[in-house]
Structure formats: C-alpha cells, structure tokens
Amino acid sequence: MPFKTFNNWLFDGNFKSRIPTGEGVPDLLKYNSPITNQYMITMFINQGKLNHFLNEYFNNMGLYYLEKEEFMRFMKKCVVDFKIQRKNIPYIPIQRNGKLFDALRKKISILKSHDVNLLAEIVDKLENKDQIYYSLGLEKMEPVKKIKGIKKITKKEKPTVKEFIESSFKVMELNNKKN
C-alpha cells in the first residue's frame, strides 16, 4: 500500500501537491517506511538522463543526510522535469523463495536474488528438470530393485566405465546445440 500511495503522489504531475498523510494512508515520512532514499533512486535505474544526473550528484553518503520530505520533493521535481511516466518504471515482482531457490543460491552464490529467481523459473520450464533437481539433491530417484539372480551375473562381469560412473555419481545429461 505505501508503494502505491507513493507512486500515485509521485506521478500526479503537480509539483505542489502535498505528500499524502493522514488517517487510512500510510505515513511515507516515517523512519521505518519502506520508501527510502535508496529505493527512490533505484526506481529510475533505466532512465538514462535522470540516472546519470542522480549518479553525478547523489552517488555518495550525502544522500542519507537529506531530509526525507526534501528528497521526495526533489524526486517529484525530477519526474516532472525529465518527463518520466509511470509506465517507464521497471516492475520487479516479489517471489517466494523455495527449495530450488535455496539450492541454487548455495551452488551459485555470486548471483543476485533476482537472477537466481530467473534461473529457478527457467529450470522449472525445462523438460529434464527432474535430473537437475536430482543433481542438486532436492529429489531422490527411486532406488532400483535388484534381483538376486542379476546380482550374481553383475558380480562376475566387470562393469563398464559408463555403468560405474552412473552408479557412483550423480549424472546429468546436457544438450549442447551449436548455432
């Protein structure tokens, strides 16, 4: 709710409009409000001219010493001056973290959370996602039931390298397509 209230106020086109406060409206100026100075700057990450302007003047610790109301008015002036519309602001949906997210996060710790979420979505859409889940240790394959007669035969024969690798390690097939 505070994000929607903030966006409605920011993009109303009137520089002199008051910051919404009052009963039934979240207080955007509170110290524990989710609307922070850093959030306001990152909203405009894909706006070239405004992003360059903000990096030039606010890419330091001085940003955190400004009054929140003063900074919100400044951002509204920037939106009006640079003619930024609401539809130009990127929307990054919040996703719940699951077992796949946690496993990928541990394996590939250099990726950011959004990238790991994207990778998890891609893995879920693959045909061989069961093999990936198995290789990450999220699902266990059903054990192969052995018959005593087959055990005796396999003990006498030496296993091939491929059989040894498949029985000893987790194996995942990769489809390498050359363009």
C-alpha positions in Angstrom: 0.0 0.0 0.0 2.8 2.6 0.7 4.3 1.9 -2.7 1.0 2.5 -4.5 0.4 5.7 -2.5 3.9 6.9 -3.2 3.7 6.2 -6.9 0.3 7.9 -7.1 1.7 11.0 -5.5 4.9 11.0 -7.5 3.3 10.7 -10.9 0.3 13.0 -10.4 2.0 15.8 -12.4 1.5 18.5 -9.9 4.7 19.7 -8.2 2.9 21.5 -5.4 0.7 18.5 -4.3 1.2 17.5 -0.6 2.8 14.3 0.4 -0.1 12.0 1.4 -0.5 11.7 5.2 -3.5 11.2 7.4 -5.9 8.5 8.5 -6.1 5.4 6.4 -2.9 6.4 4.5 0.5 5.0 5.3 2.9 7.6 6.5 5.6 7.9 3.9 7.8 10.1 6.0 8.2 7.8 9.0 11.7 6.4 9.7 10.6 2.8 9.2 8.7 3.4 5.9 9.7 1.1 3.1 10.0 4.1 0.9 13.7 5.0 1.4 16.0 7.4 -0.4 17.8 4.4 -1.9 14.5 3.0 -3.1 13.6 6.3 -4.8 16.9 6.4 -6.6 16.8 2.8 -7.8 13.3 3.4 -9.3 14.9 5.3 -12.1 17.7 2.9 -12.9 16.7 2.6 -16.6 16.1 6.3 -17.2 19.4 7.3 -18.9 19.5 11.1 -18.4 18.0 11.1 -14.9 20.1 8.2 -13.8 23.2 10.0 -15.0 22.1 13.1 -13.1 21.4 11.2 -9.9 24.8 9.4 -10.1 26.6 12.6 -10.6 25.1 14.3 -7.6 23.8 11.6 -5.2 26.3 8.7 -5.6 27.7 9.2 -2.2 26.8 9.1 1.5 25.4 12.6 1.4 22.2 11.1 0.1 21.4 9.7 3.6 21.8 13.1 5.3 19.0 14.8 3.4 15.6 15.2 4.9 13.2 12.6 3.6 10.5 15.2 2.7 13.0 17.4 0.9 14.3 14.4 -1.1 10.8 13.3 -2.0 10.0 16.8 -3.3 13.3 16.7 -5.3 12.4 13.4 -6.9 9.0 14.7 -7.8 10.6 17.7 -9.5 13.0 15.4 -11.4 10.0 13.3 -12.6 8.3 16.5 -13.9 11.4 18.0 -15.4 12.7 14.8 -17.1 9.1 13.9 -18.2 9.1 10.4 -16.8 5.9 8.4 -16.9 4.7 5.7 -14.6 4.9 3.1 -17.4 8.6 3.7 -17.7 9.4 2.5 -14.2 10.5 -1.2 -14.1 8.4 -3.6 -12.1 10.2 -6.5 -10.4 7.7 -8.9 -8.8 8.4 -10.3 -5.4 8.6 -14.1 -5.5 8.7 -16.6 -2.7 11.9 -18.5 -2.2 11.6 -22.2 -2.4 13.9 -25.2 -2.1 15.2 -24.8 -5.7 16.0 -21.1 -4.9 17.9 -22.1 -1.8 19.8 -24.9 -3.5 20.8 -22.6 -6.5 21.7 -19.8 -4.1 24.2 -22.1 -2.3 25.6 -23.5 -5.5 25.9 -20.2 -7.3 26.5 -17.6 -4.6 27.7 -14.9 -6.9 24.2 -14.3 -8.5 21.8 -11.8 -7.1 18.4 -12.8 -5.8 16.6 -11.7 -8.9 18.9 -13.7 -11.1 18.5 -16.8 -9.0 14.7 -16.4 -9.3 15.0 -16.1 -13.0 17.2 -19.2 -13.2 14.7 -21.1 -11.0 11.9 -20.2 -13.4 14.0 -21.4 -16.4 14.8 -24.7 -14.6 11.1 -25.2 -13.8 10.2 -24.9 -17.5 12.8 -27.4 -18.7 11.8 -30.9 -19.8 14.6 -32.6 -17.8 14.1 -30.6 -14.6 13.9 -33.9 -12.6 17.6 -34.5 -13.4 18.5 -31.0 -12.2 16.5 -31.4 -9.0 18.3 -34.8 -8.5 21.7 -33.3 -9.1 21.0 -30.5 -6.6 19.9 -33.1 -4.1 16.3 -31.9 -3.9 14.7 -35.1 -5.1 15.8 -38.6 -4.7 15.4 -41.0 -7.5 13.6 -44.2 -6.8 16.0 -47.0 -5.9 16.4 -49.7 -8.5 15.2 -53.0 -7.1 17.9 -55.7 -7.5 17.1 -59.3 -8.1 19.5 -61.9 -6.6 20.0 -63.6 -9.9 21.1 -60.4 -11.6 23.5 -59.6 -8.7 25.4 -62.8 -9.3 25.6 -62.1 -13.0 26.8 -58.5 -12.4 29.4 -59.6 -9.9 31.0 -61.9 -12.4 31.1 -59.2 -15.1 33.2 -56.2 -14.9 31.2 -53.0 -15.1 31.9 -50.6 -17.9 33.1 -47.1 -17.2 29.7 -45.6 -18.0 27.9 -48.0 -15.7 30.4 -47.3 -12.9 30.1 -43.5 -13.3 26.2 -43.7 -13.3 26.2 -45.9 -10.2 28.7 -43.9 -8.3 28.0 -40.2 -9.2 25.0 -38.0 -9.9 24.8 -37.7 -13.7 23.0 -35.0 -15.7 22.7 -35.0 -19.4 23.5 -31.8 -21.2 22.2 -31.0 -24.7 24.8 -28.8 -26.4 23.4 -27.3 -29.5 25.7 -25.3 -31.7 24.3 -22.3 -33.5 
